[in-house]
Amino acid sequence: MEKIEVSPGVYLVTIPKAGRSVLCGCPPDVTKHLMKRGLIHRKPWDGGLFESGPDAILLSDLPLQGGVFTNMAEFPILQMFYRQGMIIPGHPGNTGRKPLILGLSQQLRSLRDYLFRGTYGLGTLEEIQACGVDDQLARELLRIKLAFSFEKIRKYDELLEMVSLDGGQVELAPGVTAQRLGMNRFRFTEDDQELEVDLNLPAGQTYPAPVTLGFHRIQRHYFSVIHVGEGDGWDPHRPCMSSIVMFQGKIYLIDTGPNILDSLTALGISVNEIHGIFQTHAHDDHFAGLTSLVRTDHRIAYFATPMVRSTIMKKLAAIMGLPEKRFQRTFEFHDLKEGQWNNIDGLEVKPILSIHPVETTVLKFRSMWEGGYKTYAHLADIASWDVMKRMLLDHPKADEFSRQLYERIAGQLLKPADIKKIDIGGGLIHGDARDFSGDRSKKIILAHMDRDLTTQEKEIGANVSFGQEDVLIPAHSDYVRVQAGAYLRSYFPQAARYDLHMLLNCPLVSFNSGVLIQRSGVQAKNVYLIVNGVAEVVQSSRELDHMLSAGTLIGELEALGGEAPAQTYRARSYVNALAIPTELYRLFIQRNADLRSVTASCEAMLFLQTTWLFGEMVSSPVMHRVVQAMETRLYPPGDRIKNFDESSLFLVKSGRGRVLMDDREIEVLGPGDFFGEESIFFGKTGSLFSLVLDEDSQLFVIKGSALRDIPIIEWKIVETYERRLRAFGESVSRIHS
């Protein structure tokens, strides 16, 4: 046997005697990592080329690690089925064996549901009608769905060999076994050889992106399009097809592909700057980054048609093993009307139905300007004209309604735009550039493929690079300074307006990626308000390295107390910041607040910033609200915290204690760790755990109501709760039920 590290927390184990190659861990874009490591390569055969690769998957016990999905097996399984040929009749890769899936039974159930939603979307007429679709269109959509599926919706039990690791050792072949040892730890044996795999990510680490993007400086325009993905789920060199629409300084994402946070950081955009998300459909290469976008301190607006939203929520619920209602507090949902212009704070968007196996809409955007509307069309995951004709005109069950639907969709896809980005991935479920050879759009961009453009395609449209920006309407306002004012008003709501304008008159400065903003031990000359981009705070003596979002103040406590900072602050991306001289900032506080209470608040905020729970992407205004909702309590050794008077989180400021469940030790807590997460969701009726203090301890007690509208905090609490339950061996099925 052999174990190869693919990336942190992901391994490839080859077991010759069983004839299996096991992919251990399945984060987003894992197939691209395998390609770049040479662990997937092409082989010739009479019909052309096909690929090698793993034919088995070991699932993680935890559906999330580091805020990222761990069991995104959609593309690895598609690679086995079609690019290895395991499901294609007459293919050399089709030996009669099914892909093997190993894992806890709960994760196997989640995987089945998740794969079903990724393949079929809404699977029944009733589910489609529940989205407000009229009966005739609902039946037509279900007919098309069946046509894509060769007239049969199949369960994944028929296509995969699923083996539960709940009950100890399982035999994979004579002399070959697999066994779960503990939380995310597994052992494979082949005769007298043993090999162990640990899928746990180290604390503070997340899964890396397969693509290196560099750093780019973007402008805040009135109406522009920034290109952040032109590849597909198989392209190891480019992110998946996606765009950013910039409108009046606000940032909107179109789809959320894998590693979206890396793309945003490369562009100098903090996740807290995202105003909204427009979703086209629920395939992993357009959806996998969604959990990354809950790593923010506010609910991001989410725009989709009811059918697309329903599919997304069902797929999210499946992969997480949680009910759909759990996600209602994560985003601020806004339903779009298909086929109509929807006004989103002045930006108009029209979703248009696309012929696809899952519920999909392409999106058109426009804004009024001199000489008429400026328009951008984002045609992700369309079918070619040939496929649409087979589905809507030539199918035995097609009728007059089918013909009208074809004409409506084709007419909308061909309508000219100032900029039009087109999926030309080919095959049964993607578009063909030749269909747009007569398109009169001013600029056509060809995307969603893992190859270079052909000569014929180059005559039809252009290709663009990551970070390239097309300006539809230039800006004549300073949107960076406007955003700085919004952050200051949020942080100091009681301050005099003229004093806020005094701070806003300070210079805006820019930092390149990697530049030190403030060095530890050096007296600071300025307080910096991060307006755009991502910074980080580091302190090697405490192994501290946390990302800081837009809206964060750096050096506030030092300005008030006159001491040099103990931490170093540096730019993670290109950063725009408002540089406020420390003396001016101190005078501002003295005129508008109580200096002593502000200093105490800053000290508490600085401590929170050093913790895993609060140290990432929580802006200063939000952190300040949390501090106002917490109190300090002292506990002697031997005290036991079990029953809660109310929903509260206990954060260890100093001291040490042990988390117990039924008197079994689950975890040891020290400064910066927290307890009581179950009470946030269940109140005092949900106290499965207790905390026993082993020494004099000082704890911050934070009201649950102060945390419920901070998505990144809620999801970290959920992640911790699930990890502790699984460490004990309990089911998490009750969470948020």
C-alpha positions in Angstrom: 0.0 0.0 0.0 1.0 3.6 -0.5 -0.2 6.9 0.9 0.4 10.2 -1.0 -0.5 13.6 0.5 -2.6 15.4 -2.2 -3.0 18.6 -0.1 -3.4 19.2 3.7 -6.1 16.9 5.0 -6.4 15.0 1.7 -4.6 11.7 0.8 -4.6 9.1 -2.0 -4.2 5.5 -0.8 -3.5 2.8 -3.3 -4.3 -0.8 -2.2 -3.0 -3.2 -4.9 -4.6 -6.4 -3.5 -8.1 -4.8 -3.5 -7.4 -3.1 -6.8 -8.5 0.2 -5.3 -7.2 3.7 -5.3 -8.9 5.6 -2.4 -9.3 9.4 -2.3 -9.4 10.2 1.4 -11.1 13.5 1.8 -13.1 15.4 -0.8 -12.9 19.2 -0.4 -13.9 21.4 -3.3 -11.7 21.2 -6.5 -10.0 18.1 -5.3 -9.9 16.7 -8.8 -7.8 19.7 -9.9 -5.3 19.0 -7.1 -5.1 15.4 -8.3 -4.5 16.6 -11.9 -1.7 19.0 -10.8 0.0 16.3 -8.8 0.0 14.0 -11.8 -2.4 11.6 -9.9 -4.9 11.8 -12.7 -3.5 11.5 -16.2 -4.7 10.6 -19.7 -4.4 7.2 -21.4 -5.0 6.4 -25.0 -7.6 3.8 -26.3 -9.3 3.1 -29.6 -12.1 5.7 -28.9 -9.6 8.5 -28.1 -8.3 9.3 -24.6 -9.6 8.5 -21.1 -8.3 9.3 -17.6 -6.9 7.4 -14.7 -7.7 8.3 -11.1 -9.1 7.1 -7.8 -12.0 4.7 -7.9 -13.0 4.9 -4.2 -13.6 7.7 -1.8 -13.3 7.9 2.0 -15.6 10.5 3.5 -14.8 12.9 6.3 -16.7 12.4 9.6 -17.2 16.2 9.6 -19.1 17.9 6.8 -17.2 21.2 7.4 -13.6 21.9 8.3 -12.2 25.4 8.3 -15.5 26.6 7.0 -15.2 24.5 3.8 -17.2 21.5 2.7 -15.3 18.3 3.2 -17.4 15.8 1.2 -17.9 17.4 -2.2 -17.8 14.2 -4.2 -19.9 15.3 -7.1 -17.0 16.0 -9.5 -14.7 13.1 -8.3 -17.6 10.7 -9.0 -18.3 12.3 -12.3 -14.7 11.9 -13.2 -14.9 8.2 -12.3 -18.1 7.7 -14.3 -17.3 9.6 -17.5 -13.6 10.5 -17.7 -12.5 7.2 -16.4 -15.4 5.5 -18.2 -16.7 3.4 -15.3 -20.3 3.9 -16.4 -19.8 4.1 -20.2 -20.8 0.9 -22.1 -17.9 -0.6 -24.0 -15.3 1.6 -22.4 -12.1 0.1 -21.1 -12.7 1.7 -17.8 -16.1 0.0 -17.4 -15.1 -3.3 -15.7 -18.4 -3.8 -13.9 -17.1 -2.4 -10.7 -18.8 0.6 -9.1 -17.1 3.5 -7.3 -16.6 2.5 -3.7 -17.7 5.0 -1.0 -16.5 4.5 2.6 -17.7 6.5 5.7 -20.1 6.8 8.6 -23.7 5.9 7.7 -24.8 9.5 8.4 -22.3 10.8 5.9 -23.3 8.2 3.3 -27.0 9.2 3.6 -26.0 12.9 3.2 -23.9 12.0 0.2 -26.8 10.2 -1.5 -29.1 13.2 -1.0 -26.5 15.7 -2.1 -25.6 13.7 -5.3 -29.3 13.4 -6.1 -29.8 17.2 -5.9 -26.7 17.8 -7.9 -27.8 15.5 -10.7 -31.6 16.1 -10.8 -32.3 19.2 -8.7 -36.0 19.2 -7.8 -36.9 15.6 -8.4 -40.8 15.6 -8.4 -43.6 17.6 -10.0 -44.7 18.6 -6.5 -41.3 20.1 -5.7 -41.3 22.2 -8.9 -44.9 23.4 -8.3 -44.1 24.3 -4.7 -41.9 27.1 -6.2 -44.9 28.8 -7.7 -44.4 27.3 -11.2 -47.6 26.8 -13.2 -48.7 23.2 -14.0 -47.9 23.3 -17.7 -44.4 24.7 -17.3 -43.7 22.4 -14.3 -44.6 19.3 -16.4 -42.5 20.5 -19.3 -39.5 21.0 -17.0 -39.9 17.6 -15.5 -40.1 16.1 -19.0 -36.9 17.8 -20.0 -35.2 16.6 -16.7 -36.2 13.0 -17.6 -34.9 13.5 -21.2 -31.5 14.5 -19.8 -31.6 11.4 -17.6 -32.4 9.1 -20.5 -36.0 8.8 -19.2 -35.1 7.4 -15.8 -34.3 9.1 -12.4 -31.9 6.7 -10.8 -31.0 6.4 -7.1 -27.3 6.5 -6.3 -27.5 3.2 -4.5 -27.7 1.6 -7.9 -24.5 3.4 -9.2 -22.2 3.3 -6.1 -21.0 0.7 -3.7 -21.5 2.3 -0.2 -19.8 0.7 2.8 -20.5 2.0 6.4 -17.6 2.2 8.8 -19.9 2.5 11.9 -19.3 -1.0 13.2 -15.6 -1.6 13.2 -13.5 -3.3 10.5 -15.0 -4.0 7.1 -13.5 -6.2 4.5 -12.7 -4.6 1.1 -11.2 -7.8 -0.4 -9.7 -11.0 1.0 -6.9 -9.9 3.4 -7.8 -6.2 3.0 -9.8 -4.2 5.6 -10.7 -0.6 6.5 -11.5 0.6 10.0 -12.5 3.9 11.6 -10.3 4.5 14.7 -11.8 7.8 15.9 -12.7 11.3 14.8 -11.6 11.4 11.2 -8.9 8.8 11.8 -8.8 5.6 9.8 -6.7 2.5 9.2 -6.3 0.4 6.1 -4.7 -3.1 6.3 -3.4 -5.4 3.6 -2.2 -8.7 5.0 0.4 -7.7 7.6 0.8 -4.1 6.4 -1.1 -1.2 8.1 -1.5 2.4 7.0 -3.3 5.2 8.9 -5.0 8.3 7.5 -5.9 11.4 9.6 -8.4 13.7 7.8 -8.4 16.3 10.6 -7.1 19.7 9.5 -4.7 21.4 12.0 -6.3 24.3 13.9 -6.5 27.5 11.9 -5.8 25.8 8.6 -8.1 25.3 5.6 -7.9 23.6 2.3 -5.7 25.4 -0.2 -6.9 26.4 -3.7 -5.3 24.5 -6.6 -4.8 27.7 -8.6 -2.4 30.5 -7.8 -4.0 33.9 -8.8 -1.5 36.6 -7.8 -2.8 39.9 -6.5 -4.8 42.5 -8.4 -5.9 46.1 -7.7 -9.4 46.7 -8.9 -11.3 50.0 -9.2 -14.7 50.8 -7.8 -16.8 51.8 -10.8 -20.4 52.8 -11.2 -21.2 49.8 -13.4 -18.5 47.2 -14.4 -17.8 43.5 -14.7 -14.8 41.9 -13.1 -13.9 38.4 -14.5 -13.1 36.0 -11.7 -13.5 32.6 -13.5 -13.4 31.4 -17.0 -12.7 27.7 -16.5 -14.9 24.7 -15.5 -14.7 22.0 -12.8 -11.9 20.2 -14.7 -9.6 23.1 -15.5 -6.6 22.9 -13.2 -5.3 26.4 -14.2 -8.4 28.7 -13.9 -11.2 29.2 -11.4 -14.7 28.1 -12.5 -16.9 30.4 -14.5 -18.0 33.4 -12.4 -18.1 37.2 -12.5 -18.4 40.2 -10.2 -20.8 43.0 -11.0 -19.8 46.3 -9.5 -22.7 48.8 -9.3 -22.5 52.1 -7.5 -19.5 50.9 -5.6 -21.4 47.8 -4.3 -20.0 44.3 -5.1 -22.3 41.5 -6.3 -21.1 38.0 -7.0 -22.5 35.9 -9.8 -22.2 32.3 -8.5 -19.9 31.0 -5.8 -17.5 28.5 -7.1 -14.8 26.6 -5.2 -12.2 28.6 -3.3 -14.1 31.9 -3.8 -12.4 33.5 -0.8 -9.0 33.0 -2.5 -10.4 34.7 -5.6 -11.8 37.6 -3.6 -8.5 38.1 -1.6 -6.5 38.1 -4.9 -8.7 41.0 -6.0 -8.4 42.9 -2.7 -12.0 42.3 -1.7 -13.0 41.3 1.8 -16.0 39.0 2.2 -17.6 41.7 4.3 -17.7 43.9 1.2 -20.0 41.5 -0.7 -23.4 43.2 -0.9 -25.2 40.3 -2.7 -24.9 37.0 -4.5 -26.8 36.1 -7.7 -27.1 32.3 -8.2 -27.6 30.5 -11.6 -27.8 26.9 -10.4 -26.6 24.3 -7.9 -23.7 22.4 -9.6 -20.6 22.3 -7.4 -18.5 24.4 -9.8 -21.0 27.3 -9.2 -22.1 26.6 -5.7 -19.2 25.0 -3.7 -18.0 28.3 -2.2 -21.3 29.2 -0.6 -20.2 28.2 2.9 -17.1 30.4 2.5 -19.5 33.4 2.1 -21.1 32.8 5.5 -17.7 33.7 7.0 -18.8 37.2 7.3 -20.2 39.4 10.1 -23.6 40.1 8.4 -26.2 38.4 6.3 -25.4 38.8 2.6 -28.3 39.3 0.3 -29.0 36.3 -1.8 -30.8 36.6 -5.2 -32.2 33.7 -7.2 -35.5 32.5 -8.7 -37.6 30.3 -6.3 -36.7 27.1 -8.2 -32.9 27.8 -8.1 -33.1 28.8 -4.4 -35.1 25.7 -3.5 -32.5 23.4 -5.2 -29.6 25.2 -3.5 -31.2 24.9 -0.1 -32.0 21.3 -0.5 -28.5 20.5 -1.7 -27.0 22.5 1.2 -29.2 20.8 3.7 -28.2 17.4 2.2 -24.5 17.9 2.4 -24.6 19.4 5.9 -27.2 16.9 7.3 -29.2 19.9 8.5 -32.8 21.0 7.9 -33.3 23.7 5.3 -34.6 26.2 7.8 -31.1 26.3 9.4 -30.0 28.4 6.4 -32.7 31.0 6.7 -30.6 33.1 9.2 -27.4 32.7 7.1 -28.5 34.8 4.1 -31.0 37.5 3.4 -33.1 35.8 0.7 -34.7 37.7 -2.2 -36.7 35.9 -4.8 -36.3 37.0 -8.5 -39.1 36.7 -11.0 -38.0 34.7 -14.0 -38.4 36.5 -17.4 -38.8 39.9 -15.8 -36.6 42.8 -14.9 -36.1 42.9 -11.1 -34.9 46.2 -9.6 -32.1 45.7 -7.0 -31.3 49.1 -5.6 -31.2 50.5 -9.1 -29.4 47.6 -10.7 -31.8 45.6 -12.9 -31.5 41.9 -13.4 -33.5 39.5 -15.5 -33.2 35.7 -14.9 -34.0 33.6 -18.0 -34.8 29.9 -17.9 -32.0 27.7 -19.2 -32.4 24.1 -20.5 -30.3 22.1 -18.0 -30.7 19.0 -15.9 -31.0 21.0 -12.7 -33.0 24.3 -12.3 -30.9 27.0 -13.9 -31.3 30.6 -15.0 -28.9 32.7 -17.0 -28.7 36.3 -15.9 -28.9 39.7 -17.6 -28.0 42.9 -15.9 -28.6 46.5 -17.0 -28.3 50.1 -15.8 -29.8 53.2 -17.3 -27.3 55.7 -18.7 -26.8 58.3 -21.3 -27.8 56.9 -24.7 -29.8 54.0 -23.2 -29.2 51.0 -21.0 -25.8 49.4 -20.6 -26.1 45.6 -20.4 -24.2 42.5 -19.3 -25.4 39.0 -20.0 -24.0 36.0 -18.0 -24.9 32.8 -19.9 -23.6 30.1 -17.5 -24.6 26.5 -18.2 -26.7 26.7 -21.3 -27.4 23.9 -23.7 -26.3 24.1 -27.4 -28.9 24.8 -30.0 -28.7 21.2 -31.2 -29.5 19.9 -27.7 -32.3 22.4 -27.2 -33.9 21.3 -30.5 -33.7 17.7 -29.5 -35.3 18.5 -26.1 -37.9 21.0 -27.2 -38.6 20.5 -30.9 -37.8 16.9 -31.9 -38.6 15.0 -28.7 -41.6 12.6 -29.1 -43.4 14.2 -26.2 -42.7 17.8 -27.3 -45.7 20.0 -28.2 -46.7 23.6 -29.1 -45.7 24.8 -25.7 -42.3 23.2 -26.1 -41.8 25.1 -29.4 -42.8 28.4 -27.8 -40.4 27.7 -24.9 -37.6 27.1 -27.3 -38.3 30.3 -29.2 -38.5 32.3 -26.0 -35.2 31.0 -24.6 -33.3 31.1 -27.9 -34.5 34.6 -28.6 -33.3 35.8 -25.2 -29.9 34.1 -25.4 -29.2 35.7 -28.8 -30.4 39.2 -27.8 -27.4 41.6 -28.1 -25.7 43.0 -25.0 -22.7 45.3 -24.4 -20.9 42.4 -22.8 -21.9 38.8 -23.0 -20.1 35.9 -21.3 -21.1 32.5 -22.8 -20.6 28.9 -21.6 -19.1 26.9 -24.5 -18.3 23.8 -22.6 -20.0 21.5 -25.1 -21.4 18.1 -24.7 -25.0 17.4 -23.6 -25.3 20.1 -20.9 -23.2 23.0 -22.1 -23.1 25.5 -24.9 -21.4 25.8 -28.3 -19.7 29.0 -29.5 -20.8 28.4 -33.1 -24.4 29.1 -32.0 -23.4 32.7 -31.4 -21.4 33.3 -34.6 -24.0 35.9 -35.7 -24.5 37.5 -32.3 -24.4 41.3 -32.5 -23.2 41.9 -29.0 -20.4 44.5 -28.7 -18.1 42.1 -26.8 -18.5 38.3 -26.5 -16.4 36.4 -23.9 -16.1 32.6 -24.2 -15.8 30.6 -21.0 -16.6 27.4 -19.1 -14.1 25.0 -20.7 -10.7 23.4 -19.8 -9.0 24.0 -23.1 -7.7 26.7 -25.4 -10.0 28.3 -27.9 -10.1 26.9 -31.4 -9.4 29.1 -34.4 -13.1 29.2 -35.3 -14.0 30.2 -31.7 -11.4 33.0 -31.7 -13.4 34.5 -34.6 -16.5 34.5 -32.5 -15.4 35.7 -29.1 -12.6 36.7 -26.8 -11.0 35.1 -23.8 -10.2 37.1 -20.7 -7.8 36.6 -17.8 -8.5 36.6 -14.1 -9.1 40.1 -12.6 -9.7 41.7 -16.0 -12.4 44.5 -15.7 -14.8 45.7 -18.3 -16.3 49.1 -17.5 -19.8 49.8 -18.7 -20.3 53.1 -16.8 -17.3 54.8 -15.2 -17.4 56.3 -11.7 -17.3 60.0 -10.9 -17.8 59.4 -7.2 -15.2 58.3 -4.7 -16.8 55.0 -3.5 -13.9 54.1 -1.3 -14.4 57.3 0.9 -18.2 56.7 0.8 -17.6 53.3 2.3 -15.2 54.6 4.9 -17.9 57.0 6.0 -20.4 54.2 6.3 -18.1 52.2 8.6 -17.4 55.2 10.8 -21.1 56.0 11.2 -21.8 52.4 12.1 -19.0 52.3 14.7 -19.8 55.7 16.2 -23.5 56.2 15.8 -23.7 58.9 18.5 -20.8 61.0 17.2 -21.3 64.4 15.9 -21.6 64.5 12.1 -18.9 67.3 11.8 -16.5 65.2 13.8 -17.0 62.2 11.6 -16.3 64.4 8.6 -13.1 65.5 10.4 -12.0 61.9 10.4 -13.1 61.4 6.8 -10.9 64.2 5.8 -7.9 62.1 6.7 -5.8 60.6 3.8 -6.7 57.4 2.1 -3.6 55.2 1.8 -2.9 51.9 -0.1 -0.8 48.9 0.9 0.5 46.3 -1.4 0.0 42.6 -0.4 2.6 41.6 2.2 3.4 45.1 3.4 3.4 45.7 7.1 0.7 48.2 8.2 1.8 48.3 11.8 4.8 46.6 13.4 4.7 45.1 16.9 6.8 47.1 19.5 6.8 50.2 17.3 4.8 53.3 18.4 2.0 53.8 15.9 1.5 57.1 14.3 -1.9 56.4 12.8 -5.1 54.4 13.5 -6.0 52.6 10.3 -9.6 51.9 9.2 -9.5 49.1 6.6 -11.9 50.2 3.9 -11.2 47.6 1.2 -9.3 44.4 1.1 -8.0 41.8 3.6 -5.4 42.4 6.4 -4.0 40.0 9.0 -2.9 40.2 12.6 0.1 38.0 13.5 2.0 37.3 16.7 4.4 34.4 16.6 4.7 34.0 20.4 1.0 33.1 20.5 0.8 31.3 17.1 -1.6 34.0 16.1 -2.5 34.5 12.5 -6.0 35.8 11.8 -7.5 37.5 8.8 -9.1 40.9 9.3 -12.0 42.2 7.2 -12.9 45.6 5.8 -14.4 47.7 8.6 -11.7 46.8 11.1 -9.8 49.5 13.0 -6.1 48.8 13.6 -4.2 50.5 16.4 -7.2 51.9 18.3 -6.2 50.8 21.7 -2.6 51.9 21.2 -3.9 55.4 20.2 -5.9 55.7 23.4 -3.3 54.2 25.8 -0.1 55.4 24.1 1.5 51.9 24.2 3.2 50.2 21.3 1.2 47.3 19.8 2.0 43.7 20.8 0.9 42.4 17.4 2.0 43.0 13.8 -0.6 43.9 11.2 0.1 43.3 7.5 -1.8 43.5 4.2 -3.0 40.1 3.0 -4.2 41.6 -0.3 -4.2 45.1 -1.8 -5.6 47.2 1.0 -7.2 50.7 1.0 -7.2 52.3 4.5 -8.1 55.6 6.1 -5.1 56.8 8.0 -6.2 58.8 11.1 -3.4 60.4 13.2 -3.4 58.9 16.7 -3.6 62.3 18.4 -6.6 63.3 16.2 -8.3 60.0 17.0 -7.8 60.4 20.8 -9.3 63.9 20.6 -12.2 62.6 18.6 -12.9 59.9 21.3 -12.6 62.5 24.1 -15.2 64.7 22.4 -17.7 62.0 21.5 -17.4 59.2 24.2 -16.1 58.3 27.6 -12.4 57.6 27.2 -12.2 55.1 30.0 -15.1 52.9 28.8 -13.9 53.1 25.1 -10.4 52.0 26.3 -12.0 49.0 28.3 -14.0 48.1 25.2 -11.0 48.2 23.0 -9.1 45.9 25.4 -11.9 43.4 25.3 -12.1 43.6 21.5 -8.4 43.1 21.2 -8.7 39.9 23.2 -11.6 38.7 21.1 -9.5 39.4 18.0 -6.9 36.9 19.3 -9.5 34.0 19.6 -10.4 31.5 16.8 -14.1 32.3 17.3 -13.9 36.1 16.8 -10.5 36.6 15.2 -11.6 36.2 11.6 -13.6 38.6 9.5 -15.6 40.3 12.3 -15.4 44.0 11.8 -14.9 46.6 14.6 -18.5 47.8 14.7 -19.8 44.3 15.1 -17.1 43.3 17.6 -18.1 46.4 19.6 -21.7 45.3 19.7 -20.6 41.9 21.0 -18.5 43.5 23.8 -21.5 45.5 24.9 -23.4 42.3 25.3 -20.9 40.4 27.5 -20.0 40.4 31.2 -17.1 39.0 33.2 -17.5 36.2 35.8 -15.0 34.6 38.1 -15.1 30.9 38.9 -13.0 29.0 41.6 -11.5 25.5 40.9 -14.1 22.7 41.0 -17.0 24.9 39.8 -19.2 23.1 37.3 -21.2 25.0 34.7 -24.2 23.0 33.4 -27.6 24.6 33.4 -28.0 28.0 31.8 -30.3 30.7 33.0 -30.4 31.9 29.4 -28.8 31.3 26.0 -25.1 32.2 26.7 -21.7 31.5 25.4 -18.8 31.2 27.9 -15.4 32.4 26.6 -12.3 31.6 28.6 -10.3 34.8 29.4 -7.9 33.1 31.8 -7.8 29.8 33.6 -8.5 26.2 32.4 -11.3 23.7 32.4 -12.6 20.5 30.9 -15.7 19.9 28.7 -17.5 16.8 29.9 -20.4 14.8 28.5 -21.9 12.2 30.9 -18.7 12.7 33.0 -16.5 11.7 30.0 -13.9 14.3 29.1 -14.3 15.6 25.6 -11.9 18.5 25.4 -9.6 20.7 27.6 -10.2 24.5 27.3 -7.8 27.3 27.9 -7.7 31.0 27.2 -9.6 31.9 24.0 -11.7 28.6 23.9 -15.4 28.6 24.4 -18.2 26.5 25.9 -22.0 26.5 26.0 -22.5 26.5 22.2 -25.5 24.2 22.4 -27.4 26.8 24.5 -27.2 29.2 21.6 -29.6 26.9 19.7 -31.5 25.0 22.4 -31.4 27.3 25.5 -31.0 25.6 28.9 -32.9 22.5 27.7 -30.0 21.7 25.4 -27.1 21.5 27.9 -25.6 18.1 26.8 -22.2 19.3 28.0 -20.8 20.6 31.3 -17.7 22.6 32.0 -15.6 21.9 35.1 -13.0 24.5 36.1 -9.6 23.2 37.2 -8.2 26.5 38.4 -9.2 30.0 39.2 -10.8 31.2 35.9 -12.1 34.4 34.4 -14.8 33.9 31.8 -16.6 36.3 29.4 -20.3 35.4 29.3 -21.9 36.6 26.0 -25.6 36.7 25.4 -26.7 34.4 22.6 -28.9 37.1 21.1 -25.7 39.1 20.3 -24.3 36.3 18.2 -27.3 35.1 16.2 -27.0 37.6 13.4 -23.2 37.0 12.8 -23.1 34.2 10.3 -19.4 33.4 10.7 -19.8 33.0 14.5 -22.9 30.9 14.2 -21.2 28.5 11.7 -18.1 28.2 13.9 -20.3 27.4 16.8 -22.1 24.7 14.7 -18.8 23.3 13.6 -17.6 23.0 17.2 -20.8 21.5 18.4 -20.8 18.8 15.7 -17.1 18.0 16.4 -17.7 17.6 20.2 -20.8 15.4 19.6 -18.9 13.2 17.2 -16.0 13.0 19.5 -18.4 11.5 22.0 -20.0 9.3 19.3 -23.4 11.0 19.4 -25.7 11.7 16.5 -26.0 15.4 15.5 -29.4 14.8 13.9 -31.2 16.9 16.5 -29.3 20.1 15.8 -31.8 22.8 14.7 -34.4 20.2 14.1 
